Amino acid sequence: MGRRSLPRIPTGPAGPSPGRELAHGLADNARDMFYPLLVVARGLRSLATTGRHGWGRMPRERRGPTLLLVASCLAIVALVPYGPTLGTAALLAAAGPDEEGSHRLQALYEALVPYFSAPQDPRPLYRHGGDWQQAFEEYAFDGLGRLTALRLRYPGYFTDGEEGARARIEQLLHLKAGRGPEYRFDWDEAANRLGLGVLPVLPTDVWAQRFVTAPGETVLGFTDPSAVLRTLPVTAGQETYDAPPVVWRTGPRSTEPHLLALGQPSAGVTTLLRSVVLQALLHGDVVIVDGGGAGEYACLEGRAGVLAVESALPGALAVLEWASHETERRLLAAGRARRQGLPLPDDVRRPLWIVVDRPGALSHLAAREGRPDPQDLLAVPLRHGRTAQVTVAVGEHLEGVGRLAEAVLAHTRARAVLGAVAPEQVTAVLGAPSHTTPADHVPPGRGYARVGTGPVHRLQVPTTPDPYDEETADAQRQAVWALLPEPAAPTHAPAP
């Protein structure tokens, strides 16, 4: 007799059975019910681990008073009306990150081991297979699981005074934390602590306008609220709020009377110089040399206070030669007035600004035609401008830095670098690192600034476009027109 096959039991359409769905639902409900208890337990375990490590490091003579203090705190928490609730909240906060966050912190800890460890250390804070909780004091994640804050300890023998060593740590943390946001690094050398935090995005909606500043103060742009102690009221669209400025001071008491702005093409160097010119015209006269020759300063021609706008080589040489002689004349007049005990003449007290955009292009053209280098004519204003009330502002592309004259590089110690620049370029231009990671998206006018030996600030230049540009928004065009002086023939312009 052949083998009889059992009849096949129909199971219906493919998919989970009702019984299996019910089982999963009960499991989910149980997990949701006991999840707070699991979190509290994890918090208790975290506190117990921390307490055990602290108890082991504590001197014996301090253990008795510490036990008495802990018992008193527990009694107070139990007796106050909201003590248990606050205690539970503290346990939930002490529970630490979830499993994915713990994995990320452990991976970051392991990556730091080669930099923060030494073979001769008998009790290394960082070691392979170690626990990140002994080194990381504070941390925070955003809703997407990205690290937004971190405070870590590092051993005392780490060379935190060397910029190269610090830069390697900052680069590593940037890679491990994620390339999306901008991060700032705060080194506390005295306590051997390093803090990492996410920086807010600098606003780009501040257009050209009258800033509330004193004579001799120029707003280069705006930065982080925690970076400076001063704010200025600004108007952005229909809203007015206080913004933290990067202020550059010029005049006879200025320690850094001249400016150098560098950047990638279309990064906003010309915009920065145009903003500086509009502010300078409030209290002084301006001569402009446009080495790019694109007519970026045509809106200023024939305006009161604008003595000349030149882009051709012959005109640029004539203007700069006049500016050099004018600096010498002012210097002699100021010295004569001081020797006689007289106030400075009005034509010396009024500031003179020399703005040169892309001088390297003119220097290249002059060398090809066998003419004098226009940058050589800037030597006298750069050396003696502070006493003579003469200020020089130079703008150039980063690839043209090699064509800048030695006098320009030596005497322009108020500096800005704009565009998508690497950290090493920021250090080379400003003389100090920024201790912030590069921005993922770099709008025009975005960069860094430093005045003399001061700190490096993130910078966003006020939007100051060429009003003749057809792609300029009408509101921004009107903002620039409103700042331009009335048309007037120059009274003592240099002869071309």
C-alpha positions in Angstrom: 0.0 0.0 0.0 1.3 3.4 -0.9 2.0 6.1 1.5 -1.0 8.3 2.1 -0.3 12.0 2.0 -2.0 14.2 4.7 -4.4 16.7 3.4 -2.9 20.3 3.3 -4.4 22.7 5.7 -5.2 26.0 4.1 -3.5 29.0 5.8 -5.0 31.8 3.9 -3.1 34.7 2.3 0.6 35.1 3.2 1.3 37.2 6.2 1.3 37.1 10.0 -1.5 35.2 11.6 -3.9 36.9 14.1 -2.4 35.0 16.9 1.1 36.2 16.1 -0.1 39.8 15.8 -1.7 39.5 19.2 1.6 38.2 20.7 3.6 41.0 19.2 1.1 43.5 20.5 1.3 42.1 24.0 5.1 42.2 23.8 5.0 45.9 22.7 2.7 46.8 25.5 4.8 45.1 28.0 7.9 46.8 26.7 6.2 50.2 26.8 5.0 49.5 30.4 8.4 48.5 31.7 10.5 50.9 29.6 10.6 53.7 32.3 11.7 51.0 34.9 14.5 49.9 32.5 15.6 53.5 32.1 15.6 54.1 35.9 17.6 50.9 36.3 20.1 52.0 33.8 20.4 55.4 35.6 20.9 53.6 38.9 23.6 51.4 37.3 25.3 54.5 35.8 25.3 56.3 39.1 26.6 53.2 40.9 29.4 52.8 38.4 30.3 56.5 38.8 30.1 56.3 42.6 32.3 53.2 42.6 35.0 54.9 40.6 34.8 58.0 42.7 34.8 56.0 45.9 38.0 54.2 44.8 39.8 57.5 44.1 38.6 59.2 47.2 41.1 59.5 50.2 40.1 57.5 53.3 39.7 60.5 55.5 37.0 61.9 53.3 34.8 58.9 53.0 33.0 59.3 56.3 31.9 62.9 55.7 30.9 62.0 52.2 28.6 59.2 53.4 27.0 61.5 55.9 26.4 64.1 53.1 24.9 61.5 50.8 22.6 60.2 53.5 21.4 63.8 54.3 20.7 64.4 50.7 18.6 61.2 50.4 16.7 62.1 53.5 15.9 65.6 52.2 14.8 64.3 48.8 12.5 61.8 50.5 10.9 64.4 52.7 10.3 67.3 50.4 7.0 67.4 48.6 8.4 66.8 45.1 11.5 64.9 46.2 10.7 61.5 44.8 9.6 63.0 41.5 12.8 65.0 41.2 14.8 62.0 42.2 13.2 59.9 39.4 13.9 62.7 36.9 17.5 62.8 38.0 17.7 59.0 37.5 16.2 59.3 34.0 18.8 62.0 33.2 21.6 59.9 34.5 20.6 56.9 32.4 22.9 58.2 29.7 22.5 57.8 25.9 20.7 54.9 24.2 22.6 52.0 22.7 23.4 53.7 19.4 24.7 56.8 21.2 26.8 54.6 23.5 28.3 52.9 20.4 29.2 56.3 18.9 30.8 57.5 22.1 32.7 54.3 22.5 33.9 54.6 18.9 35.0 58.2 19.5 36.8 57.1 22.7 38.7 54.4 20.8 39.7 56.8 18.1 41.2 59.2 20.7 43.3 56.5 22.3 46.4 56.9 20.0 46.4 60.7 20.7 45.7 60.7 24.4 47.7 57.7 25.7 51.3 57.0 26.4 53.0 53.6 27.0 54.6 54.8 30.3 51.3 56.0 31.8 50.6 53.6 34.7 46.8 54.6 34.9 45.9 55.6 31.4 42.7 57.6 31.0 42.5 56.4 27.4 43.2 52.8 26.6 42.0 50.2 24.1 39.0 48.5 25.5 38.5 51.2 28.1 35.2 52.8 29.0 34.2 56.1 27.5 32.4 57.1 30.7 35.6 57.7 32.5 36.8 60.3 30.0 33.6 62.0 28.7 31.9 64.2 31.3 29.1 65.7 29.3 27.4 64.9 26.0 24.3 65.6 24.0 22.6 64.3 20.8 20.0 65.9 18.6 16.9 64.2 17.3 18.9 62.7 14.4 21.4 61.0 16.7 24.2 63.5 15.9 26.5 64.7 18.6 25.8 68.3 19.5 27.8 68.7 22.7 30.8 67.0 24.3 33.1 67.7 27.2 36.0 65.4 27.7 39.0 65.0 29.9 42.5 64.5 28.5 45.8 63.6 30.3 48.1 66.3 31.5 51.0 65.2 29.3 49.1 65.9 26.1 50.7 68.8 24.3 47.7 71.1 24.2 50.0 74.1 23.8 51.0 73.0 20.3 48.6 74.1 17.5 49.4 71.0 15.4 48.4 68.7 18.2 45.2 70.5 18.9 44.4 70.7 15.2 44.6 66.9 14.9 42.2 66.4 17.8 39.8 68.9 16.3 39.9 67.3 12.9 39.2 63.9 14.4 36.3 65.1 16.5 34.9 66.8 13.4 35.0 63.6 11.4 33.5 61.5 14.1 30.8 63.9 15.2 29.6 64.5 11.6 30.3 67.0 8.9 26.8 68.7 8.8 26.9 71.5 11.5 29.7 73.8 12.4 31.5 73.0 15.7 33.5 75.1 18.1 36.3 73.8 20.3 37.0 75.3 23.7 40.3 74.2 25.2 40.7 74.6 29.0 44.4 74.0 29.4 44.4 74.6 33.1 41.8 71.9 33.8 42.8 69.5 30.9 39.3 69.7 29.4 38.1 70.1 25.8 34.6 71.2 25.0 32.8 70.7 21.6 29.6 72.5 20.8 27.4 73.1 17.7 27.5 76.7 16.5 24.3 78.5 15.3 24.1 79.5 11.7 25.2 83.1 11.2 22.3 85.2 9.8 22.6 86.3 6.2 19.6 88.7 6.1 21.5 91.8 7.4 21.9 94.3 4.4 23.9 97.5 4.1 22.6 100.1 6.5 23.7 102.8 8.9 25.3 101.2 11.9 25.4 102.8 15.3 29.2 103.3 15.6 31.5 106.1 16.7 33.9 107.9 14.3 36.8 105.6 13.5 34.8 102.4 13.9 34.0 100.2 11.0 31.7 97.1 11.1 33.3 94.3 9.1 30.4 92.0 9.7 28.6 90.0 12.4 29.7 87.0 14.5 28.6 84.8 17.4 26.9 86.4 20.4 29.4 84.7 22.8 32.4 86.0 20.8 32.1 89.7 21.6 30.7 91.8 24.4 28.9 94.4 22.2 25.8 94.4 20.1 24.4 96.8 17.6 20.8 97.3 16.5 20.3 96.0 12.9 17.3 95.8 10.6 16.7 92.6 8.7 13.6 92.9 6.5 10.8 94.2 8.8 12.5 93.1 11.9 15.0 94.9 14.2 17.2 93.1 16.6 20.6 93.3 18.3 23.5 91.6 16.5 27.1 91.1 17.7 29.5 93.0 15.3 33.1 92.5 14.4 34.4 96.1 14.8 37.6 97.4 13.3 39.0 100.6 14.7 41.1 103.1 12.7 42.6 106.4 13.4 45.6 107.7 15.3 45.0 105.5 18.3 44.4 102.4 16.3 47.0 99.6 16.6 45.9 98.0 13.3 45.0 100.8 11.0 45.1 98.9 7.7 43.0 96.0 6.4 43.6 93.0 4.1 40.7 91.0 2.8 41.3 87.7 1.0 39.0 85.1 -0.4 37.9 82.8 -3.2 36.4 84.4 -6.3 32.8 85.5 -5.7 33.3 84.9 -1.9 32.4 88.5 -1.0 35.7 90.4 -0.9 34.5 93.2 -3.1 31.2 93.3 -1.1 33.3 93.7 2.1 35.3 96.6 0.6 32.1 98.2 -0.7 30.6 98.0 2.7 33.8 99.6 4.2 33.7 102.4 1.7 30.0 103.3 2.5 30.9 103.5 6.2 34.1 105.5 5.6 32.2 108.2 3.5 30.3 109.2 6.7 33.4 110.9 8.1 36.1 110.9 5.4 37.2 110.9 1.8 37.9 107.9 -0.3 40.0 107.0 -3.4 39.3 103.7 -5.0 41.5 101.6 -7.3 39.6 98.7 -8.9 42.2 96.2 -10.3 39.6 93.8 -11.4 38.2 96.4 -13.9 34.7 95.0 -13.8 33.1 98.3 -12.7 32.1 97.0 -9.3 32.5 100.6 -7.8 30.9 102.5 -10.6 28.0 103.5 -8.3 30.5 105.6 -6.3 31.8 107.7 -9.1 31.0 111.4 -8.8 29.7 111.1 -5.3 30.6 113.5 -2.5 33.7 112.4 -0.7 34.8 110.0 -3.5 37.9 111.6 -4.9 38.6 109.1 -7.6 37.6 105.7 -8.9 40.2 104.2 -11.3 40.6 100.8 -12.9 43.0 101.4 -15.7 46.7 101.2 -15.0 47.7 104.9 -15.8 44.9 106.2 -13.7 45.7 103.8 -10.8 49.3 104.9 -10.8 48.4 108.6 -10.8 45.9 108.1 -7.9 48.3 106.1 -5.8 51.1 108.5 -6.4 48.9 111.4 -5.3 47.9 109.4 -2.2 51.5 108.8 -1.3 52.3 112.5 -1.6 49.2 113.4 0.3 50.2 111.1 3.1 53.6 112.8 3.3 52.0 116.3 3.3 49.6 115.3 6.1 52.5 113.9 8.1 54.5 117.1 7.8 51.5 119.3 8.6 50.7 117.2 11.7 54.3 117.4 12.9 54.4 121.1 12.4 51.1 121.7 14.3 52.3 119.6 17.2 55.6 121.4 17.5 53.8 124.7 17.6 51.1 123.5 20.0 48.3 124.0 17.5 45.4 121.8 16.7 45.7 119.7 13.6 44.4 121.4 10.4 41.0 120.3 9.2 42.4 118.8 6.0 44.6 116.5 8.2 41.9 115.6 10.7 39.5 114.4 8.0 40.3 110.7 7.3 41.5 109.6 3.9 40.8 106.1 2.8 42.7 104.3 0.1 40.8 101.2 -1.1 42.6 98.9 -3.6 40.8 95.9 -4.9 42.9 93.2 -6.6 46.2 95.0 -6.8 48.0 91.9 -8.1 46.3 92.2 -11.5 47.6 95.8 -11.9 51.1 94.7 -10.7 51.2 92.0 -13.3 50.1 94.4 -16.0 52.6 97.0 -14.9 55.5 94.4 -15.0 54.5 93.4 -18.5 54.5 97.0 -19.7 57.6 98.0 -17.9 55.9 100.5 -15.6 56.3 101.0 -11.8 54.5 98.5 -9.5 51.4 100.3 -8.2 51.8 98.5 -4.8 55.2 100.2 -4.3 53.2 103.5 -4.0 51.3 102.1 -1.0 54.4 101.8 1.1 54.3 105.4 2.5 50.5 105.3 3.4 51.0 101.9 5.0 53.9 102.9 7.1 52.8 106.4 8.1 49.0 106.3 7.6 48.1 106.0 11.3 49.7 109.3 12.1 48.5 111.0 9.0 44.9 109.8 9.3 45.2 107.6 6.2 43.8 104.1 6.1 44.5 101.5 3.5 42.1 98.6 2.7 43.3 96.0 0.2 41.3 93.1 -1.3 42.7 90.2 -3.2 41.9 86.6 -4.4 43.6 83.9 -2.4 45.4 82.6 -5.5 46.9 86.1 -5.9 48.5 86.3 -2.5 51.9 85.6 -4.0 51.7 88.9 -6.0 51.1 91.1 -3.0 54.0 93.4 -2.0 55.9 92.8 1.2 54.7 96.2 2.6 51.1 95.2 2.1 51.5 91.9 3.9 53.6 93.5 6.7 51.3 96.4 7.6 47.8 95.0 7.1 47.2 93.2 10.4 43.4 93.6 10.4 42.4 90.7 8.2 39.5 88.8 6.8 39.4 85.6 4.8 36.2 84.7 3.0 34.8 81.7 1.2 35.2 78.0 1.4 38.7 78.0 2.9 40.5 75.1 4.5 41.6 75.4 8.2 45.2 75.7 7.2 44.4 78.6 4.9 42.6 80.4 7.8 45.7 79.9 9.9 48.1 81.1 7.2 46.1 84.3 6.5 45.0 85.3 10.0 48.1 84.0 11.9 46.0 81.8 14.3 43.5 78.9 13.9 39.8 79.5 14.1 39.1 76.5 16.4 35.8 76.0 14.5 35.1 73.5 11.8 34.4 74.7 8.2 30.8 75.4 7.3 28.9 72.8 5.2 27.3 75.6 3.2 29.2 78.9 2.6 27.1 81.8 1.5 28.7 84.9 0.0 30.4 87.1 2.6 31.0 84.2 5.0 34.4 83.7 6.5 36.7 84.6 9.4 38.2 87.9 10.7 40.9 88.8 13.1 42.2 92.3 14.2 45.8 92.2 15.2 46.5 89.7 17.9 42.9 89.4 18.9 40.7 86.2 18.7 39.6 84.8 15.4 35.9 85.4 14.8 33.4 83.8 12.4 32.2 86.6 10.1 29.2 87.3 7.9 29.6 90.5 5.9 26.5 92.7 5.5 25.0 92.2 2.0 26.2 95.2 0.0 25.8 94.3 -3.7 26.5 96.4 -6.7 23.3 98.3 -7.4 24.0 98.2 -11.1 24.0 94.4 -11.1 20.9 93.1 -12.8 20.7 90.1 -10.6 20.6 92.2 -7.4 17.3 92.1 -5.6 15.4 95.4 -5.6 15.3 95.7 -1.8 19.1 95.2 -1.6 19.7 97.7 -4.4 17.6 100.3 -2.7 19.5 99.7 0.6 22.8 100.6 -1.2 21.3 103.6 -3.0 20.1 105.0 0.3 23.7 105.0 1.7 25.4 106.7 -1.3 26.3 110.3 -0.8 24.7 113.0 -3.0 26.4 113.5 -6.4 29.0 116.2 -6.2 32.1 117.1 -8.2 35.3 116.3 -6.3 37.0 119.4 -5.0 40.6 118.2 -4.8 40.7 115.0 -6.8 44.1 113.8 -8.0 44.9 114.5 -11.7 44.8 111.3 -13.7 
